[in-house]
Amino acid sequence: MRLRVEFTTEPFDLDEPPAHALAAREVVEGAGLDRVDVGPFGNTAEGGGDEVLEAVGALLREALDNGATRVSLQVNVVGTEAAGAAEGQG
């Protein structure tokens, strides 16, 4: 299974990235995931299911340990397996 995670951490600081945002991004960038895209208002990464789920747990821990008061995330199944599962529903 292939997964995509999208996440943001709060509180926001428009002057410089807060420690929680930097910690979460470091986890994702170091997790061996592909298609990593980090930005000021959101981050995405894609990879194998096990790798993404492991990275999500680590980024939650690191963000909260570094001052995040809220972490918003969404995980989606992507690729041909996701399309096949969606066709089978309904």
N, CA, C and O atoms as a printed pandas DataFrame, in Angstrom:
     atom_number atom_name residue_name chain_id  residue_number  x_coord  y_coord  z_coord
0              1         N          MET        A               1    0.839   -1.174    0.000
1              2        CA          MET        A               1    0.000    0.000    0.000
2              3         C          MET        A               1    0.885    1.239    0.000
3              4         O          MET        A               1    1.925    1.280    0.658
4              5         N          ARG        A               2    0.459    2.230   -0.739
5              6        CA          ARG        A               2    1.177    3.498   -0.821
6              7         C          ARG        A               2    0.305    4.574   -0.177
7              8         O          ARG        A               2   -0.900    4.635   -0.421
8              9         N          LEU        A               3    0.927    5.428    0.654
9             10        CA          LEU        A               3    0.192    6.451    1.387
10            11         C          LEU        A               3    0.785    7.833    1.162
11            12         O          LEU        A               3    1.979    7.987    0.902
12            13         N          ARG        A               4   -0.083    8.832    1.269
13            14        CA          ARG        A               4    0.352   10.237    1.262
14            15         C          ARG        A               4   -0.118   10.864    2.567
15            16         O          ARG        A               4   -1.278   10.713    2.951
16            17         N          VAL        A               5    0.773   11.559    3.242
17            18        CA          VAL        A               5    0.427   12.286    4.460
18            19         C          VAL        A               5    0.581   13.777    4.183
19            20         O          VAL        A               5    1.560   14.218    3.582
20            21         N          GLU        A               6   -0.410   14.541    4.637
21            22        CA          GLU        A               6   -0.362   16.000    4.592
22            23         C          GLU        A               6   -0.509   16.472    6.026
23            24         O          GLU        A               6   -1.386   15.996    6.747
24            25         N          PHE        A               7    0.341   17.406    6.453
25            26        CA          PHE        A               7    0.256   17.847    7.846
26            27         C          PHE        A               7    0.684   19.294    8.025
27            28         O          PHE        A               7    1.446   19.849    7.233
28            29         N          THR        A               8    0.165   19.880    9.093
29            30        CA          THR        A               8    0.590   21.191    9.566
30            31         C          THR        A               8    0.715   21.127   11.078
31            32         O          THR        A               8    0.070   20.308   11.733
32            33         N          THR        A               9    1.542   21.990   11.619
33            34        CA          THR        A               9    1.694   22.094   13.069
34            35         C          THR        A               9    1.381   23.531   13.477
35            36         O          THR        A               9    1.587   24.468   12.705
36            37         N          GLU        A              10    0.894   23.685   14.669
37            38        CA          GLU        A              10    0.550   25.008   15.192
38            39         C          GLU        A              10    1.107   25.147   16.597
39            40         O          GLU        A              10    1.341   24.132   17.254
40            41         N          PRO        A              11    1.327   26.345   17.080
41            42        CA          PRO        A              11    0.919   27.638   16.534
42            43         C          PRO        A              11    1.851   28.095   15.405
43            44         O          PRO        A              11    3.025   27.730   15.350
44            45         N          PHE        A              12    1.283   28.903   14.512
45            46        CA          PHE        A              12    2.033   29.453   13.395
46            47         C          PHE        A              12    2.899   30.607   13.863
47            48         O          PHE        A              12    2.565   31.307   14.818
48            49         N          ASP        A              13    4.000   30.793   13.187
49            50        CA          ASP        A              13    4.847   31.966   13.383
50            51         C          ASP        A              13    5.293   32.389   11.994
51            52         O          ASP        A              13    6.051   31.677   11.336
52            53         N          LEU        A              14    4.822   33.546   11.549
53            54        CA          LEU        A              14    5.123   33.980   10.190
54            55         C          LEU        A              14    6.525   34.565   10.047
55            56         O          LEU        A              14    7.015   34.722    8.929
56            57         N          ASP        A              15    7.177   34.889   11.169
57            58        CA          ASP        A              15    8.520   35.467   11.094
58            59         C          ASP        A              15    9.597   34.413   10.875
59            60         O          ASP        A              15   10.526   34.614   10.092
60            61         N          GLU        A              16    9.463   33.282   11.576
61            62        CA          GLU        A              16   10.437   32.198   11.417
62            63         C          GLU        A              16    9.769   30.879   11.799
63            64         O          GLU        A              16    8.856   30.862   12.625
64            65         N          PRO        A              17   10.219   29.776   11.202
65            66        CA          PRO        A              17    9.607   28.484   11.522
66            67         C          PRO        A              17    9.824   28.116   12.992
67            68         O          PRO        A              17   10.954   28.163   13.478
68            69         N          PRO        A              18    8.756   27.752   13.702
69            70        CA          PRO        A              18    8.912   27.348   15.098
70            71         C          PRO        A              18    9.595   25.989   15.221
71            72         O          PRO        A              18    9.664   25.223   14.260
72            73         N          ALA        A              19   10.092   25.710   16.408
73            74        CA          ALA        A              19   10.821   24.463   16.651
74            75         C          ALA        A              19    9.984   23.236   16.318
75            76         O          ALA        A              19   10.513   22.261   15.784
76            77         N          HIS        A              20    8.686   23.261   16.622
77            78        CA          HIS        A              20    7.845   22.093   16.343
78            79         C          HIS        A              20    7.716   21.824   14.851
79            80         O          HIS        A              20    7.677   20.668   14.431
80            81         N          ALA        A              21    7.649   22.881   14.048
81            82        CA          ALA        A              21    7.563   22.708   12.597
82            83         C          ALA        A              21    8.864   22.147   12.042
83            84         O          ALA        A              21    8.852   21.255   11.195
84            85         N          LEU        A              22    9.978   22.671   12.520
85            86        CA          LEU        A              22   11.274   22.174   12.064
86            87         C          LEU        A              22   11.488   20.716   12.452
87            88         O          LEU        A              22   12.025   19.934   11.667
88            89         N          ALA        A              23   11.070   20.348   13.661
89            90        CA          ALA        A              23   11.237   18.965   14.119
90            91         C          ALA        A              23   10.394   18.006   13.280
91            92         O          ALA        A              23   10.870   16.940   12.889
92            93         N          ALA        A              24    9.152   18.378   13.005
93            94        CA          ALA        A              24    8.276   17.517   12.208
94            95         C          ALA        A              24    8.815   17.358   10.782
95            96         O          ALA        A              24    8.817   16.258   10.229
96            97         N          ARG        A              25    9.262   18.445   10.209
97            98        CA          ARG        A              25    9.812   18.377    8.849
98            99         C          ARG        A              25   11.074   17.529    8.808
99           100         O          ARG        A              25   11.284   16.775    7.857
100          101         N          GLU        A              26   11.911   17.646    9.824
101          102        CA          GLU        A              26   13.139   16.851    9.889
102          103         C          GLU        A              26   12.815   15.360    9.918
103          104         O          GLU        A              26   13.478   14.560    9.258
104          105         N          VAL        A              27   11.796   14.995   10.682
105          106        CA          VAL        A              27   11.384   13.585   10.744
106          107         C          VAL        A              27   10.987   13.097    9.359
107          108         O          VAL        A              27   11.446   12.045    8.913
108          109         N          VAL        A              28   10.140   13.853    8.682
109          110        CA          VAL        A              28    9.640   13.429    7.367
110          111         C          VAL        A              28   10.768   13.392    6.342
111          112         O          VAL        A              28   10.851   12.461    5.541
112          113         N          GLU        A              29   11.626   14.392    6.365
113          114        CA          GLU        A              29   12.726   14.419    5.403
114          115         C          GLU        A              29   13.724   13.294    5.647
115          116         O          GLU        A              29   14.380   12.845    4.707
116          117         N          GLY        A              30   13.851   12.835    6.876
117          118        CA          GLY        A              30   14.792   11.770    7.201
118          119         C          GLY        A              30   14.195   10.378    7.197
119          120         O          GLY        A              30   14.892    9.408    7.495
120          121         N          ALA        A              31   12.924   10.262    6.867
121          122        CA          ALA        A              31   12.235    8.975    6.957
122          123         C          ALA        A              31   12.370    8.105    5.706
123          124         O          ALA        A              31   11.824    7.003    5.665
124          125         N          GLY        A              32   13.082    8.578    4.694
125          126        CA          GLY        A              32   13.238    7.785    3.489
126          127         C          GLY        A              32   11.999    7.765    2.616
127          128         O          GLY        A              32   11.843    6.879    1.776
128          129         N          LEU        A              33   11.111    8.740    2.807
129          130        CA          LEU        A              33    9.917    8.840    1.979
130          131         C          LEU        A              33   10.255    9.584    0.702
131          132         O          LEU        A              33   11.227   10.338    0.654
132          133         N          ASP        A              34    9.451    9.372   -0.338
133          134        CA          ASP        A              34    9.680   10.111   -1.563
134          135         C          ASP        A              34    8.580   11.158   -1.722
135          136         O          ASP        A              34    7.589   11.148   -0.992
136          137         N          ARG        A              35    8.761   12.034   -2.658
137          138        CA          ARG        A              35    7.820   13.119   -2.909
138          139         C          ARG        A              35    7.554   13.956   -1.662
139          140         O          ARG        A              35    6.406   14.275   -1.353
140          141         N          VAL        A              36    8.592   14.299   -0.968
141          142        CA          VAL        A              36    8.475   15.159    0.211
142          143         C          VAL        A              36    8.432   16.606   -0.258
143          144         O          VAL        A              36    9.294   17.049   -1.016
144          145         N          ASP        A              37    7.419   17.339    0.201
145          146        CA          ASP        A              37    7.275   18.751   -0.138
146          147         C          ASP        A              37    6.966   19.512    1.141
147          148         O          ASP        A              37    5.908   19.318    1.740
148          149         N          VAL        A              38    7.877   20.373    1.563
149          150        CA          VAL        A              38    7.657   21.158    2.773
150          151         C          VAL        A              38    7.410   22.605    2.380
151          152         O          VAL        A              38    8.032   23.132    1.458
152          153         N          GLY        A              39    6.492   23.234    3.097
153          154        CA          GLY        A              39    6.154   24.625    2.816
154          155         C          GLY        A              39    5.763   25.338    4.090
155          156         O          GLY        A              39    5.669   24.720    5.150
156          157         N          PRO        A              40    5.533   26.640    3.991
157          158        CA          PRO        A              40    5.233   27.419    5.187
158          159         C          PRO        A              40    3.863   27.114    5.799
159          160         O          PRO        A              40    3.665   27.331    6.994
160          161         N          PHE        A              41    2.917   26.614    5.000
161          162        CA          PHE        A              41    1.565   26.381    5.513
162          163         C          PHE        A              41    1.114   24.944    5.416
163          164         O          PHE        A              41   -0.039   24.641    5.725
164          165         N          GLY        A              42    1.993   24.046    4.995
165          166        CA          GLY        A              42    1.635   22.646    4.911
166          167         C          GLY        A              42    2.769   21.835    4.322
167          168         O          GLY        A              42    3.649   22.358    3.639
168          169         N          ASN        A              43    2.726   20.547    4.604
169          170        CA          ASN        A              43    3.780   19.634    4.178
170          171         C          ASN        A              43    3.133   18.360    3.664
171          172         O          ASN        A              43    2.098   17.938    4.181
172          173         N          THR        A              44    3.723   17.750    2.664
173          174        CA          THR        A              44    3.240   16.472    2.169
174          175         C          THR        A              44    4.419   15.537    1.962
175          176         O          THR        A              44    5.540   15.964    1.688
176          177         N          ALA        A              45    4.136   14.266    2.098
177          178        CA          ALA        A              45    5.132   13.238    1.816
178          179         C          ALA        A              45    4.385   11.990    1.386
179          180         O          ALA        A              45    3.236   11.773    1.771
180          181         N          GLU        A              46    5.043   11.185    0.595
181          182        CA          GLU        A              46    4.432    9.979    0.066
182          183         C          GLU        A              46    5.434    8.845    0.143
183          184         O          GLU        A              46    6.638    9.058    0.002
184          185         N          GLY        A              47    4.937    7.640    0.366
185          186        CA          GLY        A              47    5.815    6.484    0.411
186          187         C          GLY        A              47    5.045    5.224    0.737
187          188         O          GLY        A              47    3.814    5.212    0.735
188          189         N          GLY        A              48    5.783    4.165    1.019
189          190        CA          GLY        A              48    5.175    2.904    1.396
190          191         C          GLY        A              48    4.391    3.049    2.690
191          192         O          GLY        A              48    4.713    3.883    3.536
192          193         N          GLY        A              49    3.363    2.231    2.832
193          194        CA          GLY        A              49    2.478    2.331    3.983
194          195         C          GLY        A              49    3.184    2.256    5.316
195          196         O          GLY        A              49    2.957    3.097    6.185
196          197         N          ASP        A              50    4.035    1.267    5.492
197          198        CA          ASP        A              50    4.730    1.121    6.777
198          199         C          ASP        A              50    5.624    2.318    7.075
199          200         O          ASP        A              50    5.675    2.791    8.210
200          201         N          GLU        A              51    6.323    2.805    6.064
201          202        CA          GLU        A              51    7.228    3.929    6.256
202          203         C          GLU        A              51    6.455    5.204    6.610
203          204         O          GLU        A              51    6.874    5.960    7.487
204          205         N          VAL        A              52    5.336    5.441    5.936
205          206        CA          VAL        A              52    4.538    6.636    6.222
206          207         C          VAL        A              52    3.956    6.559    7.628
207          208         O          VAL        A              52    4.001    7.539    8.372
208          209         N          LEU        A              53    3.408    5.400    7.997
209          210        CA          LEU        A              53    2.809    5.276    9.330
210          211         C          LEU        A              53    3.850    5.433   10.434
211          212         O          LEU        A              53    3.567    6.028   11.474
212          213         N          GLU        A              54    5.034    4.910   10.217
213          214        CA          GLU        A              54    6.109    5.079   11.198
214          215         C          GLU        A              54    6.510    6.553   11.291
215          216         O          GLU        A              54    6.731    7.071   12.386
216          217         N          ALA        A              55    6.602    7.219   10.149
217          218        CA          ALA        A              55    6.963    8.637   10.139
218          219         C          ALA        A              55    5.892    9.482   10.824
219          220         O          ALA        A              55    6.224   10.438   11.524
220          221         N          VAL        A              56    4.618    9.148   10.637
221          222        CA          VAL        A              56    3.531    9.899   11.274
222          223         C          VAL        A              56    3.650    9.824   12.793
223          224         O          VAL        A              56    3.517   10.842   13.473
224          225         N          GLY        A              57    3.896    8.652   13.325
225          226        CA          GLY        A              57    4.063    8.517   14.767
226          227         C          GLY        A              57    5.225    9.347   15.274
227          228         O          GLY        A              57    5.117   10.019   16.300
228          229         N          ALA        A              58    6.330    9.301   14.559
229          230        CA          ALA        A              58    7.517   10.056   14.970
230          231         C          ALA        A              58    7.292   11.559   14.850
231          232         O          ALA        A              58    7.716   12.316   15.723
232          233         N          LEU        A              59    6.634   11.998   13.788
233          234        CA          LEU        A              59    6.434   13.439   13.638
234          235         C          LEU        A              59    5.466   13.968   14.690
235          236         O          LEU        A              59    5.622   15.099   15.150
236          237         N          LEU        A              60    4.466   13.173   15.081
237          238        CA          LEU        A              60    3.571   13.599   16.156
238          239         C          LEU        A              60    4.339   13.769   17.465
239          240         O          LEU        A              60    4.195   14.781   18.151
240          241         N          ARG        A              61    5.152   12.775   17.803
241          242        CA          ARG        A              61    5.942   12.853   19.037
242          243         C          ARG        A              61    6.871   14.060   19.023
243          244         O          ARG        A              61    6.917   14.822   19.989
244          245         N          GLU        A              62    7.606   14.235   17.941
245          246        CA          GLU        A              62    8.591   15.313   17.864
246          247         C          GLU        A              62    7.932   16.690   17.859
247          248         O          GLU        A              62    8.408   17.608   18.526
248          249         N          ALA        A              63    6.849   16.836   17.117
249          250        CA          ALA        A              63    6.167   18.130   17.075
250          251         C          ALA        A              63    5.621   18.499   18.449
251          252         O          ALA        A              63    5.796   19.630   18.904
252          253         N          LEU        A              64    4.963   17.558   19.109
253          254        CA          LEU        A              64    4.401   17.838   20.435
254          255         C          LEU        A              64    5.492   18.076   21.469
255          256         O          LEU        A              64    5.358   18.948   22.329
256          257         N          ASP        A              65    6.569   17.305   21.389
257          258        CA          ASP        A              65    7.688   17.490   22.321
258          259         C          ASP        A              65    8.389   18.839   22.121
259          260         O          ASP        A              65    9.072   19.328   23.021
260          261         N          ASN        A              66    8.215   19.432   20.941
261          262        CA          ASN        A              66    8.880   20.699   20.633
262          263         C          ASN        A              66    7.923   21.886   20.623
263          264         O          ASN        A              66    8.207   22.910   20.002
264          265         N          GLY        A              67    6.790   21.750   21.311
265          266        CA          GLY        A              67    5.929   22.905   21.524
266          267         C          GLY        A              67    4.681   23.022   20.689
267          268         O          GLY        A              67    3.950   24.001   20.837
268          269         N          ALA        A              68    4.398   22.070   19.817
269          270        CA          ALA        A              68    3.159   22.159   19.049
270          271         C          ALA        A              68    1.958   22.026   19.985
271          272         O          ALA        A              68    1.955   21.204   20.901
272          273         N          THR        A              69    0.956   22.839   19.739
273          274        CA          THR        A              69   -0.294   22.737   20.493
274          275         C          THR        A              69   -1.381   22.071   19.666
275          276         O          THR        A              69   -2.445   21.721   20.177
276          277         N          ARG        A              70   -1.096   21.901   18.381
277          278        CA          ARG        A              70   -2.043   21.233   17.489
278          279         C          ARG        A              70   -1.282   20.706   16.284
279          280         O          ARG        A              70   -0.422   21.392   15.731
280          281         N          VAL        A              71   -1.604   19.487   15.883
281          282        CA          VAL        A              71   -1.065   18.903   14.656
282          283         C          VAL        A              71   -2.266   18.417   13.850
283          284         O          VAL        A              71   -3.047   17.588   14.317
284          285         N          SER        A              72   -2.400   18.939   12.650
285          286        CA          SER        A              72   -3.472   18.509   11.758
286          287         C          SER        A              72   -2.854   17.644   10.679
287          288         O          SER        A              72   -1.864   18.023   10.053
288          289         N          LEU        A              73   -3.447   16.477   10.466
289          290        CA          LEU        A              73   -2.903   15.627    9.414
290          291         C          LEU        A              73   -3.996   14.844    8.729
291          292         O          LEU        A              73   -5.066   14.582    9.277
292          293         N          GLN        A              74   -3.677   14.489    7.521
293          294        CA          GLN        A              74   -4.561   13.677    6.700
294          295         C          GLN        A              74   -3.705   12.628    6.023
295          296         O          GLN        A              74   -2.632   12.932    5.503
296          297         N          VAL        A              75   -4.182   11.388    6.028
297          298        CA          VAL        A              75   -3.472   10.292    5.375
298          299         C          VAL        A              75   -4.396    9.709    4.320
299          300         O          VAL        A              75   -5.546    9.377    4.605
300          301         N          ASN        A              76   -3.889    9.585    3.102
301          302        CA          ASN        A              76   -4.668    9.038    1.991
302          303         C          ASN        A              76   -3.934    7.876    1.348
303          304         O          ASN        A              76   -2.710    7.891    1.219
304          305         N          VAL        A              77   -4.691    6.879    0.950
305          306        CA          VAL        A              77   -4.150    5.806    0.127
306          307         C          VAL        A              77   -4.067    6.348   -1.292
307          308         O          VAL        A              77   -5.027    6.935   -1.792
308          309         N          VAL        A              78   -2.926    6.155   -1.943
309          310        CA          VAL        A              78   -2.721    6.669   -3.299
310          311         C          VAL        A              78   -2.280    5.545   -4.215
311          312         O          VAL        A              78   -1.868    4.478   -3.761
312          313         N          GLY        A              79   -2.371    5.800   -5.513
313          314        CA          GLY        A              79   -1.899    4.830   -6.485
314          315         C          GLY        A              79   -3.010    3.936   -6.993
315          316         O          GLY        A              79   -4.191    4.170   -6.732
316          317         N          THR        A              80   -2.613    2.909   -7.721
317          318        CA          THR        A              80   -3.580    2.042   -8.380
318          319         C          THR        A              80   -4.398    1.226   -7.382
319          320         O          THR        A              80   -5.563    0.929   -7.648
320          321         N          GLU        A              81   -3.822    0.861   -6.253
321          322        CA          GLU        A              81   -4.578    0.133   -5.255
322          323         C          GLU        A              81   -5.729    0.968   -4.714
323          324         O          GLU        A              81   -6.815    0.442   -4.471
324          325         N          ALA        A              82   -5.502    2.274   -4.523
325          326        CA          ALA        A              82   -6.542    3.160   -4.018
326          327         C          ALA        A              82   -7.661    3.271   -5.028
327          328         O          ALA        A              82   -8.835    3.246   -4.658
328          329         N          ALA        A              83   -7.311    3.395   -6.317
329          330        CA          ALA        A              83   -8.330    3.518   -7.360
330          331         C          ALA        A              83   -9.169    2.261   -7.438
331          332         O          ALA        A              83  -10.387    2.336   -7.601
332          333         N          GLY        A              84   -8.529    1.100   -7.322
333          334        CA          GLY        A              84   -9.264   -0.164   -7.372
334          335         C          GLY        A              84  -10.206   -0.323   -6.204
335          336         O          GLY        A              84  -11.320   -0.822   -6.363
336          337         N          ALA        A              85   -9.768    0.100   -5.020
337          338        CA          ALA        A              85  -10.623    0.004   -3.837
338          339         C          ALA        A              85  -11.817    0.937   -3.955
339          340         O          ALA        A              85  -12.924    0.582   -3.550
340          341         N          ALA        A              86  -11.604    2.129   -4.508
341          342        CA          ALA        A              86  -12.691    3.093   -4.651
342          343         C          ALA        A              86  -13.729    2.575   -5.652
343          344         O          ALA        A              86  -14.927    2.779   -5.455
344          345         N          GLU        A              87  -13.287    1.913   -6.712
345          346        CA          GLU        A              87  -14.216    1.373   -7.692
346          347         C          GLU        A              87  -15.059    0.257   -7.109
347          348         O          GLU        A              87  -16.208    0.075   -7.510
348          349         N          GLY        A              88  -14.504   -0.493   -6.166
349          350        CA          GLY        A              88  -15.216   -1.601   -5.558
350          351         C          GLY        A              88  -16.282   -1.148   -4.572
351          352         O          GLY        A              88  -17.133   -1.946   -4.177
352          353         N          GLN        A              89  -16.252    0.117   -4.170
353          354        CA          GLN        A              89  -17.239    0.630   -3.238
354          355         C          GLN        A              89  -18.415    1.204   -4.015
355          356         O          GLN        A              89  -18.235    1.773   -5.092
356          357         N          GLY        A              90  -19.585    1.060   -3.482
357          358        CA          GLY        A              90  -20.687    1.801   -4.032
358          359         C          GLY        A              90  -21.580    1.049   -4.860
359          360         O          GLY        A              90  -22.554    1.598   -5.375
